[in-house]
Structures are given as structure tokens and as C-alpha cells.
Amino acid sequence: MSTRVHQLLKFLDEDPKDPFNIYALALEYQKFDPEKALTFFNLLLQEHVDYVATYYHLGKLYEELGDKDQATRVFELGIEKAKEQQDSKALRELQNALGELSY
């Protein structure tokens, strides 16, 4: 386990309610253990459904894993969340990712 992962796990232990700790772990695991990254991204979707950044990175991970249907579903869910939160930057990023995936 990398030093960075160890540090992030410590942060998660100290504050398990902070979605950023889970998000940071998911991003770190995405570099070398996609299945573990999926675990943390899905935990975010279960416990912090409004954490919009999750949707872009999870969709991209599914895309990298060759699961276009799941990537599409995640991007679409993220687009709805971004609209609800009036997060125009996230909305553009998610719409662009979905558009790129469609081609």
C-alpha cells in the first residue's frame, strides 16, 4: 500500500463522514487498483449522493474499464445532480464527457 493511500485511510478513519476523504481515496486507487476505486466511488454514491465530483470520475473509470452503459448512466445521473445544484462547471464537464462517450 502506498504512503499516500495509508495517509488517506488515516484521514478517513479520523473523519469518516467527510466525503472528500472517500473521494480522495477513490482517485488514488484509480491509479493502480480500479476495483478498489469502484468500491470507494460506490460508497460515495450510497452515502453522499450529492457529491457531484463523484459522477465525472466514476463515469470516466467505467469508460476506461470498457463499460459504456454504466459510464453513460453515471454521467446522466451526475448531469441531473449538477442541474439540481446549479453547478454549471460540473454540468458542462459531465455533458462533455457524455458527448465524447457517445461518439
Number of C-alpha atoms within 10 A of each C-alpha: 6 9 8 13 15 12 12 20 17 13 17 18 11 11 13 13 12 12 19 19 20 26 21 20 23 28 21 18 21 19 9 10 12 18 14 16 24 18 15 23 25 18 16 22 18 10 11 17 16 17 16 22 15 26 28 23 22 25 28 23 21 19 17 12 13 11 13 17 13 17 25 21 15 23 28 19 18 27 24 15 19 23 13 11 13 11 13 12 10 20 22 13 17 28 17 13 20 22 12 9 16 9 5
